[in-house]
Structures are given as structure tokens and as C-alpha cells.
Amino acid sequence: MTMLDDISSISIFESDGYGGINENFVTTIDKDTIISRFEEAFKDAEGRKQKVDVDTEKPDYDILIRYENGETHGLHLVLGNTGEKSRVMYVGHENNGFDISPEGTKGLRGVLNNH
């Protein structure tokens, strides 16, 4: 998964479902050390086609990435359990997902459990 530029902040929301981002954010992360955990997990994520039933399934989190250049990306995150893969996808492109390794899941869980 490719990032557009250096990330300036990441806002995390409990998801209401696919297709948009919940506007009631849980937290915003702007510390480089924590942002780097997200970057590591996302940059190593492997793309794959998937079928998502947007009417019955729901991601765990919505993520808004803000870049240094002012651009943004909206993502949905299905957070795996410890030792499992997670899945991330761009909002509006739910059938094109990216698998995050169990190691990446561990890093994301560590961040999300502390915020």
C-alpha cells in the first residue's frame, strides 16, 4: 500500500459501516513514533481482491490520514485478533483490500489499545 507523502496526523474513528467515515473521532495521533507504526503496517500490506458485503459487514475503525502536503486518505480497518492478519481498504474501494501481517496487527493493536 502506497502513502502519498509524509503523514502529519492520523485520526481514528469507530466505524459506522462501509462507504464513509464516522465524524466522531476517538483520537488523533500526531506523534512521529506512533505514526511510524501505522506506516510500517500499511507499507508492507499486500493488495488483494475481496468481496465485501457492505450491507451486513462493518469495519472496526475508520482512519483519516492527513499528509504533510495537505492531501488526505480515508481508510477502513478490519482489525485482526492477536496473531492474525488485519485488512485495510480505501473508502469507496472496499473490494480492493490490503492484508496486514500478524506483526503489523500487533503494532496496530498496541497503538489502538492505548488510545
C-alpha positions in Angstrom: 0.0 0.0 0.0 1.5 3.3 -1.0 1.3 6.5 1.0 1.1 9.8 -0.9 3.5 11.8 1.2 4.8 12.0 4.8 2.0 11.6 7.2 1.3 14.6 9.5 -1.6 13.0 11.5 -3.9 10.1 11.7 -7.5 10.4 13.1 -9.2 7.2 14.3 -12.9 6.7 14.4 -15.1 3.7 15.5 -16.7 2.7 12.2 -20.4 3.0 11.4 -20.0 1.0 8.3 -18.5 1.0 4.8 -18.7 3.9 2.4 -17.8 6.8 4.6 -16.0 7.9 7.7 -17.7 8.4 11.1 -17.2 12.0 12.0 -17.0 11.3 15.8 -13.3 10.6 16.2 -11.8 8.6 19.0 -8.4 10.1 18.8 -5.9 11.9 16.6 -2.3 10.8 16.5 0.4 13.3 15.6 3.5 11.8 17.2 6.1 10.5 14.7 6.9 7.4 16.7 3.3 6.3 16.7 2.6 7.3 13.1 5.6 5.2 12.1 3.8 2.1 13.4 0.9 2.7 11.1 3.3 3.5 8.2 5.2 0.2 8.7 2.0 -1.8 8.9 0.5 -0.2 5.8 3.6 -0.1 3.6 4.0 -3.9 3.9 0.3 -4.6 3.3 -0.3 -6.9 0.3 -3.1 -6.0 -2.1 -5.9 -8.5 -3.0 -9.4 -8.5 -4.5 -12.1 -9.3 -1.9 -15.8 -9.5 -1.7 -17.3 -7.3 1.0 -21.0 -7.2 1.8 -21.3 -3.5 2.6 -24.8 -4.0 3.9 -24.0 -6.7 6.6 -20.3 -6.4 7.3 -18.7 -3.5 9.2 -15.1 -2.5 9.7 -13.8 -1.9 13.2 -12.3 1.5 12.5 -12.3 4.4 10.0 -9.0 6.1 9.6 -8.3 9.5 8.1 -4.7 10.0 7.1 -3.6 13.6 6.7 -0.4 14.2 4.7 2.2 17.0 5.0 1.2 18.2 1.5 -2.5 18.7 2.7 -4.0 15.7 1.0 -6.0 13.1 2.8 -6.9 9.4 2.5 -9.9 7.7 4.1 -9.4 4.1 5.1 -11.5 1.3 6.7 -9.7 -1.1 9.0 -10.8 -4.6 10.0 -8.5 -5.3 12.9 -7.5 -8.9 13.3 -7.1 -10.7 16.6 -3.6 -11.2 18.1 -1.6 -13.5 15.7 -4.0 -12.8 12.8 -3.8 -10.6 9.7 -5.8 -7.4 9.6 -7.3 -5.8 6.5 -7.3 -2.2 5.3 -9.1 -0.7 2.3 -9.6 2.8 0.8 -13.1 4.2 1.5 -15.2 3.7 -1.7 -12.9 0.9 -2.9 -13.9 -1.9 -0.4 -13.4 -4.7 -2.9 -9.7 -3.9 -3.2 -8.2 -4.7 0.2 -4.7 -4.9 1.6 -3.7 -7.6 4.1 -1.6 -6.5 7.1 0.7 -9.1 8.5 0.1 -10.5 12.1 3.2 -8.5 13.1 1.5 -5.3 11.7 -1.7 -6.3 13.5 0.2 -6.5 16.8 1.7 -3.0 16.3 -1.7 -1.5 15.4 -3.4 -3.2 18.4 -0.7 -1.8 20.7 -1.5 1.7 19.4 -5.3 1.4 19.3 -5.5 -0.1 22.8 -3.6 2.8 24.2 -5.8 5.5 22.7 
